[in-house]
Amino acid sequence: MSRVRQRSMVVRQTIRSSFFLAFILLQQGPDQVESQKLGGFVQTNGTRFIVNGDVVYFSGFNAYWMMLESSFPSERGKVSTTLEQASSYGLTLARAWAFSDGGQWPLQSSPGSYNENMFKALDFVISEARRNGIYLILSLVNNFDGFGGRKQYVQWARERGQDVSSDDAFYTNDVIKGYYKNHVKTVLTRINTVTSIAYKDDPTIFAWELINEPSCKSDLSGSTLQAWIQEMAAYVKSIDNAHLLEVGMQGFYGASMQGRRQFNPNGYVEGSDFISHNQVPGIDFTTIHGYPDTWLANWTSEEQLRFLQNWTQIHVSDSSAILKKPLLFTEFGKSLEPRGSTADQRDAFYGQVYESAFASARDEGPLGGGLFWQLLAQGMDGLRDGYEIVLTQHRSTASIISQISRRVSELNRSRRHG
């Protein structure tokens, strides 16, 4: 979620059904699932994800911090603990950063100059995910300042004499685009020092993400971002055609379908376009994020849940009918910090996201799973942002996570053997 990273880095019946789902799942308690093993590369077939020819669905989480924490010997165990606990709860997909640009603990300290210790930390994250049967979505740069992001790329160019006045130059300046392409190539061709497998050859990696939550407010038409996505998608695929690729979008609609803008929260226009950007050749699946408590802070919890249902349904419909690609809910969360939000409200929120995802999967729709923001281990208080889930502490939410993971696992088995 953007603000989080900058700091540390439909009807009442629907509302009632969400609370009822959360209540039922809570009564059942957390399941300890059988040990998970990764299959082969994740691919797509129409609007579905497949592994070794079988349709698969995912239950996942965000842990953007794993590379950074792994770089500190005293903290590395928390990464192992987080992935082990996640696996025991049936979670099969994680999303994390494969960037840290400039700053105190960089992966890339300056254009083309890399910190080997930080790269070895990323090696460790990938190897631990592999060991625990968890796929990874790795994001390649941030739209925001956290961990450097495109602002740092623009600053590097300015320091080297480029006349750039806006962070949006990240998308248009040839020198900056060259910096980004070099980072892409460096990461994709990296040989893991733990597994001896090149990243581009490692099936542990589910997908690459071009940029976390892209926006371009200097061109609200979406044309600038469209051109950048076209160029960078082609570049990524020229190096690695084995892995899936996604943009990193929150899901905001743009100029290509004006009528869809009514679904954007508070009429947000960010210079991005869910339809046209996801039609770019090389983009394999669509993504959305969901933070109604931030986007619609003055709305009631019931109104926010109603928005969330509509937000999810329209993207499911468009991913299926227009884009004909799978969809992942790559970030969703509800903070317990603002205005006295309760655990019950968060559980209802999670319940609705999960029920939407499971209903789509059950009906052979395009929504392949959801990844909550964010998962932490015990003893990581410095990274708490109100959205965090610690599985051993947030018992009611952890139970909901466990139960949906079990249902997804059972659905995968039935599709595999059906």
DAFENKA-V474690 format. One record per backbone hydrogen bond with DSSP energy under -0.5 kcal/mol. CO is the residue of the C=O (numbers start at 1). NH is the residue of the N-H. Records with the same first field share a line. If there is no record, write none. Layout:
CO->NH + NH
This chain:
1->5
2->6
3->7
4->7 + 8
9->147
11->15
12->16
13->17
14->18
15->19
16->20
17->21
18->22
19->23
20->24
21->25
22->26
23->27
24->28
25->29
31->33
41->52
43->50
45->48
46->326
48->45
49->56
50->43
51->54
54->51
56->49
58->370
59->92 + 93
60->372
61->95
62->375
63->66
64->97
65->69
66->70
67->71
68->71
69->72
71->73
72->75 + 76
75->78 + 79
76->79 + 80
77->81
78->82
79->83
80->84
81->85
82->86
83->87
84->88
85->89
86->91
87->90
88->33
92->135
93->61
94->137
95->63
96->139
100->102 + 107 + 108
107->109 + 115
108->102
110->113
112->114
113->109 + 110
114->116
115->119
116->120
117->121
118->122
119->123
120->124
121->125
122->126
123->127
124->128
125->129
126->130
127->131
128->132
129->134
130->133
135->94
136->138 + 206 + 207
137->96 + 139
138->209
139->98
141->212
142->150
145->148
147->101 + 149
148->152
149->152 + 153
150->154
151->155
152->156
153->157
154->158
155->159
156->160
157->160 + 162
158->161
162->164
166->169
167->170
168->171
169->172 + 173
173->177
174->178
175->179
176->180
177->181
178->182
179->183
180->184
181->185
182->186
183->187
184->188
185->189
187->190
188->200
190->192 + 199
192->196
197->192
198->201
199->202
201->203
202->205
204->136 + 206
206->244
207->138
208->246
209->140
211->213 + 214
212->143
216->219
219->222
222->226
223->227
224->228
225->229
226->230
227->231
228->232
229->233
230->234
231->235
232->236
233->237
234->238
235->239
236->239 + 240
244->208
245->284 + 285
246->210
247->211
248->213
250->289
252->274
254->257
255->258
257->260
258->261
259->262
260->263
261->264
264->267
265->268
270->216
273->277
274->278
275->279
276->279
277->280
280->283
282->284
284->326
286->328
288->330 + 331
290->333
291->294 + 295
292->296
294->297
296->299
300->304
301->305
302->306
303->307
304->308
305->309
306->310
307->311
308->312
309->313
310->314
311->315
312->316
313->317
314->318
315->319
316->320
317->321
318->322 + 323
319->324 + 325
326->286
327->368
328->288 + 330
329->371
331->290
332->373
337->340
338->341
342->346
343->347
344->348
345->349
346->350
347->351
348->352
349->353
350->354
351->355
352->356
353->357
354->358
355->359
356->360
357->361
358->362
359->363
360->365
361->364
366->327 + 368
368->58
369->329
370->60
371->332
372->62 + 374
374->389
376->391
377->380
380->383
381->384
386->336
389->376 + 391
390->393 + 394
393->395
394->398
395->399
396->400
397->401
398->402
399->403
400->404
401->405
402->406
403->407
404->408
405->409
406->410
407->411
408->412
409->413
410->414
411->415
412->416
413->417
414->418
